[in-house]
């Protein structure tokens, strides 16, 4: 019998794909996922490479976008395109585990700012995670899954 598939943020597997070209290896989480087939993902590394400038989730009143802290560019479209393609290629994902606080894959721990960079809240959903949730996929922040 095939193992159920879990989409896992690649940095949690030890891939040096964070904004600073480091990883967030989580061996405890990987041990808990022994019964799953892991499908790694990282929209930010795929779209912008590593290292890269940081980005924040900005709520402009009409929606939330990923905005570059370096030049103010809206980076949402490439991330959303990556997410749509990922889930089209992997329609049998049963669980999505994102890196907490990530503008791409936080489930309910992303910092969301106003256009003036005032912190609005810290329960934001990353852009790729929003697609997973819209598809009805069970989603967890990595820290919540391991606690």
LUMLODO-813679 format. One record per atom (N, C-alpha, C): residue in one letter; atom name; x, y, z; residue number from 1. Coordinates in pm, whole numbers. Example, Ala and Ser with C-alpha at 12.3 -4.5 7.8 and 13.67 -1.06 7.14 Angstrom:
(a,N,(1319,-569,780),1),
(a,CA,(1230,-450,780),1),
(a,C,(1320,-330,780),1),
(s,N,(1285,-225,708),2),
(s,CA,(1367,-106,714),2),
(s,C,(1290,3,787),2),
***
This chain:
(x,N,(85,-119,0),1),
(x,CA,(0,0,0),1),
(x,C,(89,125,0),1),
(x,N,(53,224,-81),2),
(x,CA,(128,347,-88),2),
(x,C,(113,427,40),2),
(x,N,(222,496,75),3),
(x,CA,(217,585,190),3),
(x,C,(141,712,153),3),
(x,N,(66,771,249),4),
(x,CA,(4,901,220),4),
(x,C,(113,1006,200),4),
(x,N,(83,1104,115),5),
(x,CA,(182,1207,84),5),
(x,C,(164,1330,172),5),
(x,N,(279,1381,219),6),
(x,CA,(282,1506,294),6),
(x,C,(372,1604,220),6),
(x,N,(321,1724,199),7),
(x,CA,(402,1833,145),7),
(x,C,(474,1896,264),7),
(x,N,(607,1903,255),8),
(x,CA,(687,1953,368),8),
(x,C,(781,2061,320),8),
(x,N,(781,2171,390),9),
(x,CA,(873,2280,359),9),
(x,C,(1016,2225,356),9),
(x,N,(1085,2246,243),10),
(x,CA,(1216,2184,221),10),
(x,C,(1320,2225,326),10),
(x,N,(1309,2343,381),11),
(x,CA,(1407,2386,481),11),
(x,C,(1401,2297,605),11),
(x,N,(1283,2239,633),12),
(x,CA,(1267,2151,749),12),
(x,C,(1336,2017,728),12),
(x,N,(1367,1985,601),13),
(x,CA,(1438,1861,567),13),
(x,C,(1588,1883,561),13),
(x,N,(1633,2006,585),14),
(x,CA,(1776,2037,583),14),
(x,C,(1822,2105,456),14),
(x,N,(1733,2139,366),15),
(x,CA,(1769,2212,244),15),
(x,C,(1802,2357,282),15),
(x,N,(1913,2406,232),16),
(x,CA,(1958,2543,262),16),
(x,C,(1884,2641,172),16),
(x,N,(1754,2653,192),17),
(x,CA,(1670,2733,103),17),
(x,C,(1602,2851,173),17),
(x,N,(1640,2878,297),18),
(x,CA,(1586,2997,365),18),
(x,C,(1636,3123,295),18),
(x,N,(1581,3235,333),19),
(x,CA,(1624,3363,274),19),
(x,C,(1773,3388,293),19),
(x,N,(1831,3335,401),20),
(x,CA,(1973,3354,431),20),
(x,C,(2058,3234,388),20),
(x,N,(2000,3147,305),21),
(x,CA,(2066,3026,253),21),
(x,C,(2107,2930,365),21),
(x,N,(2028,2927,471),22),
(x,CA,(2047,2830,578),22),
(x,C,(1926,2738,578),22),
(x,N,(1925,2640,669),23),
(x,CA,(1812,2549,677),23),
(x,C,(1745,2558,813),23),
(x,N,(1635,2487,828),24),
(x,CA,(1562,2474,955),24),
(x,C,(1541,2326,984),24),
(x,N,(1645,2246,965),25),
(x,CA,(1634,2101,982),25),
(x,C,(1561,2068,1112),25),
(x,N,(1459,1984,1100),26),
(x,CA,(1379,1943,1215),26),
(x,C,(1374,1790,1217),26),
(x,N,(1475,1730,1278),27),
(x,CA,(1485,1584,1279),27),
(x,C,(1370,1519,1355),27),
(x,N,(1322,1583,1459),28),
(x,CA,(1210,1529,1535),28),
(x,C,(1085,1520,1446),28),
(x,N,(1060,1623,1370),29),
(x,CA,(945,1623,1279),29),
(x,C,(962,1515,1173),29),
(x,N,(1082,1502,1117),30),
(x,CA,(1105,1401,1014),30),
(x,C,(1079,1260,1067),30),
(x,N,(1117,1235,1192),31),
(x,CA,(1091,1103,1253),31),
(x,C,(941,1078,1265),31),
(x,N,(865,1183,1295),32),
(x,CA,(720,1169,1307),32),
(x,C,(653,1141,1172),32),
(x,N,(724,1172,1065),33),
(x,CA,(666,1155,931),33),
(x,C,(711,1028,862),33),
(x,N,(764,932,938),34),
(x,CA,(811,806,881),34),
(x,C,(705,733,799),34),
(x,N,(580,747,836),35),
(x,CA,(474,673,768),35),
(x,C,(420,748,645),35),
(x,N,(481,862,610),36),
(x,CA,(439,941,495),36),
(x,C,(545,940,386),36),
(x,N,(502,961,264),37),
(x,CA,(593,994,155),37),
(x,C,(606,1147,155),37),
(x,N,(727,1198,175),38),
(x,CA,(749,1342,185),38),
(x,C,(773,1400,47),38),
(x,N,(700,1508,17),39),
(x,CA,(718,1583,-107),39),
(x,C,(763,1724,-66),39),
(x,N,(893,1753,-83),40),
(x,CA,(944,1884,-38),40),
(x,C,(900,1997,-132),40),
(x,N,(891,2117,-75),41),
(x,CA,(858,2236,-154),41),
(x,C,(927,2358,-96),41),
(x,N,(954,2456,-180),42),
(x,CA,(1000,2587,-135),42),
(x,C,(977,2688,-247),42),
(x,N,(864,2754,-246),43),
(x,CA,(835,2850,-353),43),
(x,C,(934,2966,-358),43),
(x,N,(978,3013,-242),44),
(x,CA,(1068,3129,-241),44),
(x,C,(1203,3096,-302),44),
(x,N,(1260,2980,-268),45),
(x,CA,(1388,2941,-327),45),
(x,C,(1372,2916,-476),45),
(x,N,(1266,2847,-514),46),
(x,CA,(1244,2817,-655),46),
(x,C,(1227,2944,-737),46),
(x,N,(1155,3041,-685),47),
(x,CA,(1126,3164,-760),47),
(x,C,(1237,3268,-752),47),
(x,N,(1306,3277,-638),48),
(x,CA,(1397,3389,-616),48),
(x,C,(1539,3349,-577),48),
(x,N,(1562,3218,-555),49),
(x,CA,(1694,3171,-517),49),
(x,C,(1726,3199,-371),49),
(x,N,(1841,3148,-329),50),
(x,CA,(1888,3167,-190),50),
(x,C,(2037,3196,-195),50),
(x,N,(2084,3293,-120),51),
(x,CA,(2007,3385,-35),51),
(x,C,(1925,3483,-120),51),
(x,N,(1833,3551,-52),52),
(x,CA,(1745,3648,-119),52),
(x,C,(1701,3751,-15),52),
(x,N,(1654,3866,-61),53),
(x,CA,(1600,3964,33),53),
(x,C,(1476,3908,103),53),
(x,N,(1453,3953,223),54),
(x,CA,(1334,3911,297),54),
(x,C,(1209,3975,237),54),
(x,N,(1096,3917,273),55),
(x,CA,(967,3971,230),55),
(x,C,(871,3962,349),55),
(x,N,(769,4044,344),56),
(x,CA,(666,4044,447),56),
(x,C,(529,4032,383),56),
(x,N,(434,3982,462),57),
(x,CA,(294,3981,421),57),
(x,C,(236,4118,452),57),
(x,N,(183,4182,349),58),
(x,CA,(126,4316,364),58),
(x,C,(-21,4311,328),58),
(x,N,(-106,4358,420),59),
(x,CA,(-249,4369,396),59),
(x,C,(-276,4511,351),59),
(x,N,(-309,4528,222),60),
(x,CA,(-334,4661,168),60),
(x,C,(-482,4698,173),60),
(x,N,(-561,4619,243),61),
(x,CA,(-704,4645,253),61),
(x,C,(-785,4573,147),61),
(x,N,(-721,4529,40),62),
(x,CA,(-788,4455,-66),62),
(x,C,(-739,4312,-75),62),
(x,N,(-643,4277,8),63),
(x,CA,(-585,4143,8),63),
(x,C,(-446,4146,68),63),
(x,N,(-391,4028,85),64),
(x,CA,(-258,4015,144),64),
(x,C,(-161,3972,35),64),
(x,N,(-47,4042,29),65),
(x,CA,(56,4014,-70),65),
(x,C,(190,3998,-2),65),
(x,N,(281,3928,-69),66),
(x,CA,(419,3916,-24),66),
(x,C,(498,4028,-91),66),
(x,N,(554,4117,-10),67),
(x,CA,(622,4236,-59),67),
(x,C,(769,4232,-18),67),
(x,N,(858,4255,-115),68),
(x,CA,(1001,4256,-90),68),
(x,C,(1039,4370,4),68),
(x,N,(1119,4339,104),69),
(x,CA,(1169,4443,195),69),
(x,C,(1283,4522,132),69),
(x,N,(1337,4472,23),70),
(x,CA,(1448,4541,-44),70),
(x,C,(1399,4654,-134),70),
(x,N,(1294,4626,-214),71),
(x,CA,(1254,4726,-312),71),
(x,C,(1103,4749,-320),71),
(x,N,(1025,4686,-232),72),
(x,CA,(881,4706,-230),72),
(x,C,(806,4634,-341),72),
(x,N,(874,4549,-416),73),
(x,CA,(811,4477,-527),73),
(x,C,(714,4372,-473),73),
(x,N,(599,4358,-539),74),
(x,CA,(503,4255,-504),74),
(x,C,(552,4123,-562),74),
(x,N,(580,4027,-476),75),
(x,CA,(635,3897,-516),75),
(x,C,(530,3786,-516),75),
(x,N,(405,3823,-502),76),
(x,CA,(298,3725,-484),76),
(x,C,(276,3635,-605),76),
(x,N,(275,3690,-725),77),
(x,CA,(238,3613,-843),77),
(x,C,(330,3492,-864),77),
(x,N,(463,3507,-859),78),
(x,CA,(546,3386,-876),78),
(x,C,(521,3280,-768),78),
(x,N,(499,3323,-645),79),
(x,CA,(473,3229,-536),79),
(x,C,(341,3155,-561),79),
(x,N,(238,3229,-598),80),
(x,CA,(108,3167,-625),80),
(x,C,(114,3074,-746),80),
(x,N,(186,3115,-849),81),
(x,CA,(203,3028,-966),81),
(x,C,(272,2898,-927),81),
(x,N,(378,2908,-847),82),
(x,CA,(449,2790,-798),82),
(x,C,(352,2699,-723),82),
(x,N,(274,2758,-632),83),
(x,CA,(181,2680,-550),83),
(x,C,(78,2607,-636),83),
(x,N,(19,2678,-730),84),
(x,CA,(-80,2614,-818),84),
(x,C,(-17,2497,-894),84),
(x,N,(102,2519,-949),85),
(x,CA,(171,2413,-1024),85),
(x,C,(205,2295,-934),85),
(x,N,(251,2323,-813),86),
(x,CA,(288,2218,-718),86),
(x,C,(168,2127,-690),86),
(x,N,(54,2186,-659),87),
(x,CA,(-62,2106,-624),87),
(x,C,(-124,2038,-746),87),
(x,N,(-108,2095,-863),88),
(x,CA,(-151,2025,-985),88),
(x,C,(-65,1902,-1010),88),
(x,N,(65,1912,-981),89),
(x,CA,(157,1799,-1000),89),
(x,C,(142,1694,-890),89),
(x,N,(90,1735,-774),90),
(x,CA,(76,1644,-659),90),
(x,C,(-67,1652,-604),90),
(x,N,(-165,1604,-680),91),
(x,CA,(-305,1616,-637),91),
(x,C,(-342,1526,-519),91),
(x,N,(-253,1435,-482),92),
(x,CA,(-284,1340,-375),92),
(x,C,(-216,1375,-242),92),
(x,N,(-177,1500,-225),93),
(x,CA,(-121,1546,-96),93),
(x,C,(-231,1539,9),93),
(x,N,(-201,1476,122),94),
(x,CA,(-299,1462,230),94),
(x,C,(-274,1560,346),94),
(x,N,(-149,1605,359),95),
(x,CA,(-110,1692,469),95),
(x,C,(-6,1789,418),95),
(x,N,(-13,1913,464),96),
(x,CA,(80,2020,427),96),
(x,C,(141,2072,556),96),
(x,N,(273,2069,567),97),
(x,CA,(340,2124,685),97),
(x,C,(434,2234,638),97),
(x,N,(403,2356,680),98),
(x,CA,(482,2472,642),98),
(x,C,(570,2520,755),98),
(x,N,(668,2600,718),99),
(x,CA,(756,2661,818),99),
(x,C,(682,2778,881),99),
(x,N,(667,2772,1011),100),
(x,CA,(599,2878,1084),100),
(x,C,(662,3014,1053),100),
(x,N,(580,3113,1050),101),
(x,CA,(615,3254,1027),101),
(x,C,(662,3285,885),101),
(x,N,(660,3189,795),102),
(x,CA,(701,3213,656),102),
(x,C,(592,3286,578),102),
(x,N,(628,3386,496),103),
(x,CA,(527,3453,415),103),
(x,C,(469,3363,306),103),
(x,N,(536,3252,278),104),
(x,CA,(484,3158,179),104),
(x,C,(407,3043,243),104),
(x,N,(460,2989,354),105),
(x,CA,(402,2864,402),105),
(x,C,(362,2860,549),105),
(x,N,(354,2975,615),106),
(x,CA,(299,2977,751),106),
(x,C,(152,2939,744),106),
(x,N,(107,2862,841),107),
(x,CA,(-34,2823,843),107),
(x,C,(-115,2926,922),107),
(x,N,(-72,2954,1042),108),
(x,CA,(-142,3055,1122),108),
(x,C,(-45,3127,1215),108),
(x,N,(75,3154,1162),109),
(x,CA,(178,3219,1244),109),
(x,C,(251,3330,1170),109),
(x,N,(202,3368,1052),110),
(x,CA,(270,3472,974),110),
(x,C,(241,3611,1029),110),
(x,N,(342,3695,1027),111),
(x,CA,(323,3835,1066),111),
(x,C,(264,3909,947),111),
(x,N,(156,3982,973),112),
(x,CA,(90,4059,869),112),
(x,C,(99,4206,906),112),
(x,N,(147,4286,809),113),
(x,CA,(170,4429,830),113),
(x,C,(77,4512,743),113),
(x,N,(61,4637,782),114),
(x,CA,(-10,4734,699),114),
(x,C,(88,4789,594),114),
(x,N,(35,4869,501),115),
(x,CA,(122,4935,402),115),
(x,C,(227,5023,469),115),
(x,N,(198,5071,589),116),
(x,CA,(291,5156,663),116),
(x,C,(386,5075,750),116),
(x,N,(384,4942,732),117),
(x,CA,(470,4848,806),117),
(x,C,(439,4843,955),117),
(x,N,(313,4870,991),118),
(x,CA,(267,4850,1128),118),
(x,C,(218,4707,1139),118),
(x,N,(260,4636,1244),119),
(x,CA,(218,4498,1265),119),
(x,C,(69,4495,1295),119),
(x,N,(-6,4423,1211),120),
(x,CA,(-150,4410,1231),120),
(x,C,(-184,4289,1317),120),
(x,N,(-117,4176,1291),121),
(x,CA,(-137,4055,1371),121),
(x,C,(-30,3952,1337),121),
(x,N,(-26,3846,1415),122),
(x,CA,(75,3740,1398),122),
(x,C,(11,3604,1373),122),
(x,N,(-108,3602,1315),123),
(x,CA,(-177,3478,1283),123),
(x,C,(-202,3466,1133),123),
(x,N,(-115,3523,1052),124),
(x,CA,(-133,3523,908),124),
(x,C,(-106,3388,843),124),
(x,N,(-165,3373,724),125),
(x,CA,(-149,3252,644),125),
(x,C,(-63,3286,523),125),
(x,N,(40,3205,500),126),
(x,CA,(126,3225,385),126),
(x,C,(52,3201,254),126),
(x,N,(107,3255,146),127),
(x,CA,(39,3248,17),127),
(x,C,(21,3106,-34),127),
(x,N,(123,3021,-22),128),
(x,CA,(109,2883,-69),128),
(x,C,(14,2805,21),128),
(x,N,(20,2832,149),129),
(x,CA,(-70,2764,243),129),
(x,C,(-215,2796,213),129),
(x,N,(-242,2921,175),130),
(x,CA,(-379,2960,141),130),
(x,C,(-432,2873,28),130),
(x,N,(-348,2844,-71),131),
(x,CA,(-390,2756,-181),131),
(x,C,(-420,2616,-128),131),
(x,N,(-331,2564,-42),132),
(x,CA,(-352,2430,16),132),
(x,C,(-483,2425,94),132),
(x,N,(-509,2526,175),133),
(x,CA,(-633,2529,252),133),
(x,C,(-754,2537,159),133),
(x,N,(-745,2618,54),134),
(x,CA,(-856,2628,-42),134),
(x,C,(-884,2494,-109),134),
(x,N,(-781,2410,-121),135),
(x,CA,(-797,2277,-180),135),
(x,C,(-846,2173,-79),135),
(x,N,(-863,2215,45),136),
(x,CA,(-913,2124,148),136),
(x,C,(-806,2035,209),136),
(x,N,(-680,2073,193),137),
(x,CA,(-570,1995,249),137),
(x,C,(-549,2035,394),137),
(x,N,(-531,1937,480),138),
(x,CA,(-502,1962,621),138),
(x,C,(-366,2029,630),138),
(x,N,(-355,2140,704),139),
(x,CA,(-232,2217,712),139),
(x,C,(-190,2242,856),139),
(x,N,(-57,2235,876),140),
(x,CA,(0,2256,1009),140),
(x,C,(126,2342,996),140),
(x,N,(146,2434,1092),141),
(x,CA,(276,2496,1109),141),
(x,C,(369,2393,1170),141),
(x,N,(494,2392,1132),142),
(x,CA,(587,2290,1180),142),
(x,C,(599,2289,1332),142),
(x,N,(599,2404,1394),143),
(x,CA,(612,2407,1541),143),
(x,C,(489,2347,1608),143),
(x,N,(373,2370,1553),144),
(x,CA,(250,2315,1611),144),
(x,C,(246,2164,1596),144),
(x,N,(298,2113,1485),145),
(x,CA,(296,1969,1459),145),
(x,C,(388,1894,1553),145),
(x,N,(494,1957,1597),146),
(x,CA,(591,1888,1683),146),
(x,C,(569,1916,1831),146),
(x,N,(463,1984,1866),147),
(x,CA,(439,2011,2009),147),
(x,C,(323,1931,2059),147),
***
